Amino acid sequence: MDIQIAGRHVEVTEAMDQQIRDNIEKLTRFDNKIQYVTVTLDVDAGNQIVEILAKCHRSDLVAEAKGSDMYKCIDSAFAKLQKQVRRLHDRLVSHKKNRTGQGPTE
């Protein structure tokens, strides 16, 4: 998995980097087919903004969080992304279970 972490108008500290990497490890519990994750940390007019882009199963997942504390924004954005990954994984698994090769039953 390719991981990119960038900061716009903010320096990415070691603690932020570690928190992001820990959250990415949690994502792999739900789906290990994640190809890449790009995290952008930004400060705009006093607001802390976290944007996460992830490529998983031919789908591009996007999560964003804004707030006054960067660490809370990181956790919030990853919670949103985790929900999307879980939903995508459940949808793919349920489609595979329904594929039996037979027509619809009446």
C-alpha positions as CSV (number, residue, x, y, z in Angstrom):
1,M,0.0,0.0,0.0
2,D,1.3,3.4,-1.0
3,I,0.9,6.1,1.7
4,Q,1.5,9.8,1.1
5,I,1.2,12.4,3.8
6,A,1.4,16.1,2.9
7,G,1.0,19.4,4.8
8,R,-0.2,22.7,3.2
9,H,0.7,25.7,5.4
10,V,1.5,23.3,8.2
11,E,4.4,21.1,9.2
12,V,3.5,17.5,9.6
13,T,5.0,16.5,13.0
14,E,6.1,13.0,14.0
15,A,3.0,12.6,16.2
16,M,0.6,13.5,13.4
17,D,2.4,11.1,11.1
18,Q,2.2,8.3,13.6
19,Q,-1.5,8.9,14.3
20,I,-2.2,8.8,10.6
21,R,-0.3,5.6,10.1
22,D,-2.0,4.0,13.1
23,N,-5.4,4.9,11.6
24,I,-4.4,3.5,8.2
25,E,-3.5,0.2,9.9
26,K,-7.0,0.1,11.4
27,L,-8.4,0.4,7.9
28,T,-6.6,-2.7,6.7
29,R,-8.6,-4.7,9.2
30,F,-11.8,-4.0,7.3
31,D,-10.3,-4.4,3.8
32,N,-6.7,-5.3,2.8
33,K,-7.2,-4.4,-0.9
34,I,-6.5,-0.7,-0.3
35,Q,-4.1,0.4,-3.0
36,Y,-3.1,3.8,-1.8
37,V,-4.0,6.5,0.7
38,T,-3.2,10.2,0.4
39,V,-3.6,12.4,3.4
40,T,-3.5,16.2,3.1
41,L,-3.3,18.4,6.2
42,D,-4.2,22.1,5.7
43,V,-4.6,25.2,7.8
44,D,-7.0,27.8,6.3
45,A,-8.1,30.9,8.2
46,G,-7.6,29.2,11.6
47,N,-9.5,26.0,10.6
48,Q,-7.7,22.7,10.5
49,I,-8.6,20.7,7.5
50,V,-7.9,17.0,6.8
51,E,-8.6,15.4,3.4
52,I,-8.1,11.7,2.8
53,L,-8.2,10.1,-0.6
54,A,-8.1,6.3,-0.8
55,K,-8.2,3.9,-3.8
56,C,-10.0,0.6,-3.0
57,H,-11.6,-2.0,-5.3
58,R,-11.7,0.4,-8.3
59,S,-13.4,3.0,-6.1
60,D,-12.1,6.3,-5.0
61,L,-13.1,7.1,-1.4
62,V,-12.9,10.6,-0.1
63,A,-13.2,11.9,3.5
64,E,-12.8,15.4,4.9
65,A,-12.9,16.9,8.4
66,K,-12.6,20.5,9.6
67,G,-12.2,21.8,13.1
68,S,-10.0,23.6,15.5
69,D,-7.9,20.6,16.6
70,M,-5.8,18.8,14.0
71,Y,-5.7,15.5,15.9
72,K,-9.5,15.4,16.3
73,C,-9.9,16.2,12.6
74,I,-7.6,13.3,11.7
75,D,-9.6,10.9,13.8
76,S,-12.9,12.3,12.5
77,A,-11.8,12.0,8.8
78,F,-10.6,8.4,9.4
79,A,-13.8,7.5,11.1
80,K,-15.7,8.7,8.0
81,L,-13.3,6.8,5.7
82,Q,-13.6,3.7,7.8
83,K,-17.4,3.8,7.4
84,Q,-17.0,4.1,3.7
85,V,-14.5,1.2,3.5
86,R,-16.8,-1.0,5.6
87,R,-19.8,-0.2,3.4
88,L,-17.9,-0.9,0.2
89,H,-16.5,-4.2,1.6
90,D,-20.0,-5.3,2.8
91,R,-21.5,-4.4,-0.6
92,L,-18.8,-6.4,-2.5
93,V,-19.2,-9.4,-0.2
94,S,-23.0,-9.5,-0.4
95,H,-22.8,-9.3,-4.2
96,K,-20.5,-12.3,-4.3
97,K,-22.8,-14.3,-2.0
98,N,-25.7,-13.6,-4.3
99,R,-23.9,-14.8,-7.4
100,T,-24.8,-18.4,-7.6
101,G,-25.2,-18.7,-11.4
102,Q,-28.9,-19.5,-11.2
103,G,-31.8,-17.4,-12.1
104,P,-34.0,-15.6,-9.5
105,T,-36.1,-17.9,-7.4
106,E,-39.8,-17.4,-7.0
